[in-house]
Amino acid sequence: MKPLMDRETLRGHHDDPDWVVVDCRFDLADQEAGRQAYEQGHIPGARYMDLERDLSGPVGKHGGRHPFPDLDRFVEKLGAAGIDDTKTVVAYDDQGGAMAARLWWMLRYLGHERAAVLNGGFQGWKKAGHPVTQEKPEPTPTRFHPRIRQPERLVGMEETKAEKGWVIDSRERERYEGKREPIDAKAGHIPGAVHYFWKDNLEEGQRWKSAEVIRERFSDLPKDSRPIVYCGSGVTACANLLALHLAGFENARLYAGSWSDWISYEENPIRQGPELQK
């Protein structure tokens, strides 16, 4: 299944019992804003999944700001939302797909290929005049069966530290170069990492650029490479993983803890300033 869903296709299926729509709106600066926005209006039938409560686990000394949740608990939440192996899942947010891509990637990691991100997000849906409701669905609970076929797609600090190939930093350039760090305790990037800001995959209206344009953007990567992708906490990195999937790099890997995990180890080196592309 293609990783991006156009709104007209979703419009024709949003009330299909075999399709599940998930609202992933979330604001890092106001953690209740996403749920409040959902309650004020959402795509009919959409369930809400919270980045902190549903798509992340408890924060500890290591693991980053948004560690992966316990997979057994996450699988239970998927089942409670009515998601099983037979369902097509379409996730959306209002931030260019950053939060929705996190759910998309997690589902694919668990072996669920029938998942996509709504291109243009909630704003595009509304702008097109499609229906919005405050009514909350009542999903029929089911059982989701995970099938993790490629566990190596999820990596930790040690694998990233040992990586001799491509490591991609998805944050904005000022954070990558260590000129500004508004969130984490240390500024800079993992030595050797190259910079591909995730928002450079988008065009006006929070829509994604074409696959051809995105393939050209990542044309420096060897076709057989399996890059490790990170960001601040493993969220917007998933948007770059979606872009890499569009570009044909289906085996790219996620460093889930990302920069916030990397800097939790005092011995880890940090580099500031630009890096030469490989």
C-alpha positions as CSV (number, residue, x, y, z in Angstrom):
1,M,0.0,0.0,0.0
2,K,1.3,3.5,-0.8
3,P,2.3,5.4,2.3
4,L,0.3,8.6,1.4
5,M,-3.5,8.7,1.0
6,D,-5.3,11.5,-0.9
7,R,-8.3,13.0,0.7
8,E,-10.7,12.1,-2.1
9,T,-9.9,8.4,-1.6
10,L,-10.4,8.7,2.1
11,R,-13.6,10.6,1.5
12,G,-14.9,7.5,-0.3
13,H,-14.0,5.2,2.5
14,H,-14.1,7.1,5.8
15,D,-17.3,5.2,6.8
16,D,-16.1,1.9,5.5
17,P,-16.1,-0.6,8.4
18,D,-12.8,-2.1,7.0
19,W,-11.1,1.3,7.3
20,V,-9.9,3.0,10.5
21,V,-9.1,6.7,10.6
22,V,-6.8,7.8,13.5
23,D,-6.4,11.5,14.5
24,C,-2.8,12.0,15.7
25,R,-2.8,15.8,16.3
26,F,-0.4,16.8,19.1
27,D,1.4,20.0,20.2
28,L,4.7,19.5,22.0
29,A,4.2,22.9,23.6
30,D,0.7,22.2,24.8
31,Q,0.2,18.5,25.4
32,E,-3.6,18.7,25.7
33,A,-4.1,20.8,22.5
34,G,-4.3,17.8,20.2
35,R,-7.0,16.0,22.1
36,Q,-8.9,19.3,22.5
37,A,-8.7,19.9,18.8
38,Y,-10.0,16.4,18.2
39,E,-13.0,17.1,20.5
40,Q,-13.7,20.3,18.7
41,G,-13.9,18.6,15.4
42,H,-12.4,15.6,13.6
43,I,-12.9,13.5,10.5
44,P,-16.0,11.3,11.0
45,G,-15.2,8.0,12.6
46,A,-11.7,9.0,13.6
47,R,-10.2,7.7,16.8
48,Y,-7.7,9.7,18.7
49,M,-4.2,8.5,19.6
50,D,-2.0,10.7,21.8
51,L,1.7,10.9,21.1
52,E,2.6,10.9,24.8
53,R,0.0,8.4,26.1
54,D,-0.4,6.0,23.2
55,L,2.5,6.3,20.8
56,S,5.3,6.6,23.5
57,G,6.3,4.8,26.6
58,P,7.4,6.2,30.0
59,V,10.5,8.4,30.0
60,G,13.5,7.2,31.9
61,K,17.2,8.0,32.2
62,H,17.8,6.7,28.7
63,G,15.5,6.1,25.7
64,G,14.8,9.7,24.8
65,R,11.8,12.0,25.2
66,H,9.4,9.7,23.3
67,P,10.6,6.1,23.8
68,F,8.8,3.3,22.1
69,P,5.9,2.1,24.1
70,D,5.7,-1.4,25.5
71,L,4.6,-3.3,22.4
72,D,2.2,-5.6,24.3
73,R,0.4,-2.5,25.7
74,F,0.4,-0.8,22.3
75,V,-1.0,-3.9,20.6
76,E,-3.8,-3.8,23.2
77,K,-4.5,-0.2,22.3
78,L,-4.7,-1.0,18.6
79,G,-7.2,-3.7,19.3
80,A,-9.3,-1.4,21.5
81,A,-9.3,1.1,18.7
82,G,-10.8,-1.5,16.4
83,I,-7.6,-2.1,14.4
84,D,-6.7,-5.6,13.4
85,D,-5.0,-7.3,10.5
86,T,-7.9,-6.8,8.2
87,K,-8.2,-3.0,8.6
88,T,-6.8,-0.3,6.4
89,V,-5.5,2.5,8.7
90,V,-5.2,6.1,7.7
91,A,-3.6,8.5,10.1
92,Y,-3.6,12.3,10.0
93,D,-2.5,15.3,12.0
94,D,-2.1,19.1,11.4
95,Q,1.6,19.2,11.3
96,G,2.6,17.9,7.8
97,G,2.2,14.3,8.8
98,A,4.9,14.3,11.5
99,M,2.8,12.7,14.2
100,A,0.8,10.6,11.8
101,A,4.0,9.2,10.3
102,R,5.0,7.9,13.8
103,L,1.9,5.7,13.8
104,W,2.4,4.7,10.2
105,W,5.9,3.6,10.9
106,M,5.0,1.7,14.1
107,L,2.2,-0.2,12.3
108,R,4.6,-1.2,9.5
109,Y,7.2,-2.2,12.1
110,L,4.5,-4.5,13.6
111,G,4.0,-6.0,10.1
112,H,0.8,-4.1,9.2
113,E,1.4,-2.9,5.7
114,R,-2.1,-1.5,5.1
115,A,-1.4,1.9,6.6
116,A,-1.1,5.4,5.2
117,V,-0.8,9.1,6.1
118,L,-3.4,11.5,4.9
119,N,-1.7,13.9,2.5
120,G,-2.5,17.5,3.4
121,G,-3.7,16.5,6.9
122,F,-6.7,17.8,8.7
123,Q,-6.4,21.3,7.2
124,G,-6.6,19.9,3.6
125,W,-9.6,17.8,4.5
126,K,-11.5,20.9,5.9
127,K,-10.4,23.1,3.0
128,A,-11.8,20.6,0.6
129,G,-15.2,21.0,2.3
130,H,-15.3,17.4,3.6
131,P,-17.3,16.7,6.7
132,V,-16.1,17.3,10.3
133,T,-17.8,16.1,13.4
134,Q,-17.6,16.2,17.2
135,E,-19.2,12.8,17.5
136,K,-16.8,10.1,18.9
137,P,-16.9,6.6,17.5
138,E,-17.5,3.5,19.5
139,P,-15.0,1.0,18.0
140,T,-15.7,-2.7,18.2
141,P,-12.7,-4.1,20.1
142,T,-10.7,-6.7,18.2
143,R,-7.3,-8.3,18.4
144,F,-4.3,-7.1,16.6
145,H,-1.7,-9.7,15.8
146,P,1.8,-8.3,15.4
147,R,4.2,-9.8,12.9
148,I,7.6,-8.2,13.3
149,R,9.4,-9.5,10.3
150,Q,12.4,-7.1,10.4
151,P,13.2,-6.2,14.0
152,E,16.5,-4.7,12.8
153,R,14.5,-1.7,11.5
154,L,14.4,-0.4,15.0
155,V,17.8,0.4,16.4
156,G,19.2,1.8,19.7
157,M,22.2,3.9,20.6
158,E,24.8,1.2,20.3
159,E,23.8,0.2,16.8
160,T,23.8,3.9,15.8
161,K,27.2,4.4,17.4
162,A,28.6,1.5,15.5
163,E,27.1,2.4,12.2
164,K,29.6,2.9,9.4
165,G,27.1,3.8,6.7
166,W,24.5,6.6,6.5
167,V,23.0,8.3,9.6
168,I,20.4,11.0,8.8
169,D,19.5,13.9,11.1
170,S,15.9,15.0,10.5
171,R,15.9,18.2,12.5
172,E,16.0,21.8,11.3
173,R,19.5,22.9,10.3
174,E,20.1,25.3,13.2
175,R,19.5,22.4,15.7
176,Y,21.6,20.0,13.6
177,E,24.6,22.5,13.6
178,G,24.1,23.2,17.3
179,K,23.4,26.9,16.8
180,R,20.1,26.6,18.6
181,E,18.6,24.0,20.8
182,P,15.2,24.9,22.3
183,I,14.3,21.4,23.7
184,D,17.2,19.2,24.6
185,A,20.0,19.7,27.1
186,K,22.8,19.6,24.6
187,A,23.2,21.1,21.1
188,G,24.7,19.5,18.0
189,H,24.5,16.2,16.2
190,I,25.8,12.7,16.1
191,P,29.3,12.8,14.5
192,G,29.1,11.7,10.9
193,A,25.3,12.3,10.5
194,V,24.2,14.1,7.4
195,H,21.3,16.6,7.4
196,Y,18.0,16.1,5.7
197,F,15.3,18.3,7.3
198,W,12.0,16.4,7.3
199,K,9.9,19.5,6.3
200,D,11.9,19.7,3.1
201,N,9.7,16.8,1.9
202,L,6.7,19.1,2.0
203,E,5.3,21.7,-0.3
204,E,2.6,24.4,0.3
205,G,-0.5,23.3,2.2
206,Q,1.3,20.6,4.1
207,R,1.2,18.3,1.1
208,W,4.0,16.0,0.3
209,K,6.2,16.6,-2.8
210,S,6.0,14.0,-5.5
211,A,7.9,10.7,-5.2
212,E,10.1,11.8,-8.1
213,V,11.1,15.0,-6.3
214,I,11.8,13.1,-3.1
215,R,13.8,10.5,-4.9
216,E,16.0,13.3,-6.3
217,R,16.3,14.7,-2.9
218,F,17.8,11.5,-1.6
219,S,19.8,10.7,-4.7
220,D,23.1,10.9,-2.9
221,L,22.2,7.8,-1.0
222,P,23.4,4.5,-2.6
223,K,20.4,2.5,-3.7
224,D,21.4,-0.4,-1.4
225,S,21.9,1.7,1.7
226,R,20.0,1.2,4.9
227,P,20.3,4.6,6.6
228,I,19.6,5.1,10.3
229,V,17.3,8.1,10.7
230,Y,16.9,10.2,13.9
231,C,15.5,13.5,15.0
232,G,15.0,14.9,18.5
233,S,13.0,12.1,20.0
234,G,12.1,9.6,17.2
235,V,8.9,11.4,15.9
236,T,9.7,13.6,12.9
237,A,12.3,11.0,11.9
238,C,9.3,8.8,11.0
239,A,8.3,11.5,8.4
240,N,11.8,11.1,6.8
241,L,11.3,7.4,6.9
242,L,8.1,7.8,5.0
243,A,9.9,10.0,2.5
244,L,12.7,7.4,2.2
245,H,10.0,4.7,1.6
246,L,8.7,6.9,-1.3
247,A,12.2,7.2,-2.6
248,G,12.6,3.4,-2.7
249,F,14.6,2.9,0.6
250,E,12.2,0.5,2.3
251,N,14.8,-0.9,4.7
252,A,15.8,2.4,6.3
253,R,16.0,2.2,10.1
254,L,14.7,4.3,13.0
255,Y,16.9,5.3,16.0
256,A,13.9,5.6,18.3
257,G,15.5,7.4,21.1
258,S,17.2,9.8,18.7
259,W,19.2,12.9,19.9
260,S,17.5,13.0,23.3
261,D,18.7,9.5,24.0
262,W,22.2,10.0,22.5
263,I,23.0,12.9,24.8
264,S,21.8,10.9,27.9
265,Y,25.1,9.0,27.6
266,E,27.8,11.4,28.9
267,E,30.5,9.5,27.0
268,N,28.9,10.0,23.6
269,P,30.6,12.5,21.3
270,I,28.8,15.5,19.9
271,R,29.6,17.5,16.8
272,Q,28.6,21.1,16.0
273,G,28.7,22.9,12.7
274,P,28.1,21.4,9.3
275,E,29.2,18.0,8.0
276,L,30.4,17.3,4.6
277,Q,27.9,15.1,2.7
278,K,29.3,11.6,2.1
